Amino acid sequence: MTGIIFLLSSVFLHIKDKNNYSVLALFFAAFCFFFFAALLDPYLNLWDERFHALVAKNILVHPLRPTLYEDPAVEMDYSKWASSIVWLHKQPFFLWLIALSFKCFGINEIALRLPSVLLSSFLIVIAYRTGKLLVNSKVGYCTAFLFTTSFYLLELVSGKQNVDHNDVIFLCTVSASIWAWVEYYYSKKKVWLILIGLFSGSAVLCKWLIGLLVFVGWGIQVFYKWWKEKKISIPWDCVIALLIALMVALPWQIYILLNYHSEAMAAYAYNSAHFTTAIEGHGGPWWIYLANLKILYGLVVQVLLPISLFLLYKKINTKSFKIVFVALPVIVYLFFSIAKTKMASFPFVVTLPIFLSIACMIDFILIKFSGIKISQKLKQIVIFVFIMCIGVLNFRFTEIRQNHSLSGKDSEYLKMMIDNKKIYQELPVTYPANSVVMNVKGIHYVECMFYSGFPAYNFIPSEEQFNDLKKKGRPLIVFKRSNEELPEYLTSDKSVTIITDNMQEFD
């Protein structure tokens, strides 16, 4: 309710041309909405959030050694990313932020999501300033408004949508680098060059090389200048910003190659394979991202995006930026459409130029409406209602309720995750601190490790593995699934704790 009050106040202040106050109110509205998203699910979501939470928890102990299995008690193959010791499946910047939040606010789901809440709220400032500089303050406000009410961004912040906080922080750092570049273009202040490098370098440290997207745009701008002036010159400011970005991103790459060479090479090879192979079944036709526009931005955007991009091109006040901000979403969507691995969030990184284009369409409609001869007060009422209707459509309240309510379509999933969490949390209260948990269903061994602190596995140990654990003095806890026969070397040994309960599996 607090967020809605701030949102209503913000729209009212915007209509009254009180820009600074309207953006401030919008920032607080965004913070309330995103914090609300962080509170929606009192458990670790599937698929990715649980991995990110566990690795960030382990990073608290050793920031430069990201691990999934902190205590690999069982002799087995740990080479796959979903069951590795050193976990280099993702770059570490967003994990460091989550670990810092754990350090400050305790190890819990809200602290896990808090960096996403804060950076998503900061997107409001980024969106407003970028839109204001490129077009005008009204377009900047509408762009920020679209971020504030973005259903897909809320789902990412909640952890429910795949890749969750990695994609949120990636979107924020890439958008921040683009914003800093626009600020630098109009002010020429050197501080923005440093920030471009810091933001883009952090983006690379979040989700690899597409974090340098700002330099794709800058390269287009440089090429346009060369073509227009018929003269080639070195863009030293761009080179300096790129060097700063590399200074941020490269040390980690060197460090892991020196200290975890085989794991690092495997992670790089796995990431590269996304372009040529449909990893883990995440494939689809080339046009799937165009079909998914309605998932990321709503049905209206899917239908009207070409028109909105045209309006963006017409409204931006600098020729080179006209080309850049239309080209960036086209390039990104083309790149990911060609790549074999396809996941819904991949092109979400260009939400800033897409929301800018939709904001230009909203501004175009409002300008046309302002020409109608009716009273000023009635105009303001209609504009207020129009903007709020956009917010309601963008927010998609019904889907949020369906995804996160015990009365929604995912109610069985919610109940299962809550029940499983209780089981995992009770383990360290009941059993010795050096226990090992076996036969956890599916991939739920990840949440089990996060909540219990015990190493956990999703299989029955072989007799050799069992004997090795006994030699190490590790008490064994084995979950017994319904209608499942456990081997005699487990059932006949009184040191083994066998738990038969209602633990469920979603994976």
HELIX and SHEET records of a PDB file:
HELIX    1   1 THR A    2  ILE A   15  1                                  14    
HELIX    2   2 ASN A   19  LEU A   39  1                                  21    
HELIX    3   3 ASP A   48  ILE A   59  1                                  12    
HELIX    4   4 TRP A   81  SER A   83  5                                   3    
HELIX    5   5 PHE A   93  PHE A  105  1                                  13    
HELIX    6   6 GLU A  109  LEU A  134  1                                  26    
HELIX    7   7 SER A  137  THR A  148  1                                  12    
HELIX    8   8 PHE A  151  SER A  158  1                                   8    
HELIX    9   9 ASP A  164  SER A  187  1                                  24    
HELIX   10  10 LYS A  190  LYS A  207  1                                  18    
HELIX   11  11 LEU A  209  LEU A  212  5                                   4    
HELIX   12  12 LEU A  213  GLU A  229  1                                  17    
HELIX   13  13 TRP A  236  ASN A  259  1                                  24    
HELIX   14  14 HIS A  261  THR A  276  1                                  16    
HELIX   15  15 ILE A  279  GLY A  281  5                                   3    
HELIX   16  16 ILE A  288  ALA A  291  1                                   4    
HELIX   17  17 LEU A  293  TYR A  297  1                                   5    
HELIX   18  18 LEU A  299  LYS A  315  1                                  17    
HELIX   19  19 LYS A  319  ILE A  338  1                                  20    
HELIX   20  20 PHE A  346  VAL A  350  5                                   5    
HELIX   21  21 THR A  351  SER A  370  1                                  20    
HELIX   22  22 GLN A  376  PHE A  395  1                                  20    
HELIX   23  23 PHE A  397  HIS A  404  1                                   8    
HELIX   24  24 SER A  411  THR A  430  1                                  20    
HELIX   25  25 TYR A  445  SER A  452  1                                   8    
HELIX   26  26 GLU A  463  LYS A  471  1                                   9    
HELIX   27  27 GLU A  488  THR A  491  1                                   4    
SHEET    1   A 3 VAL A 436  MET A 438  0                                        
SHEET    2   A 3 LEU A 476  PHE A 479  1                                        
SHEET    3   A 3 VAL A 496  ILE A 499  1                                        
END                                                                             
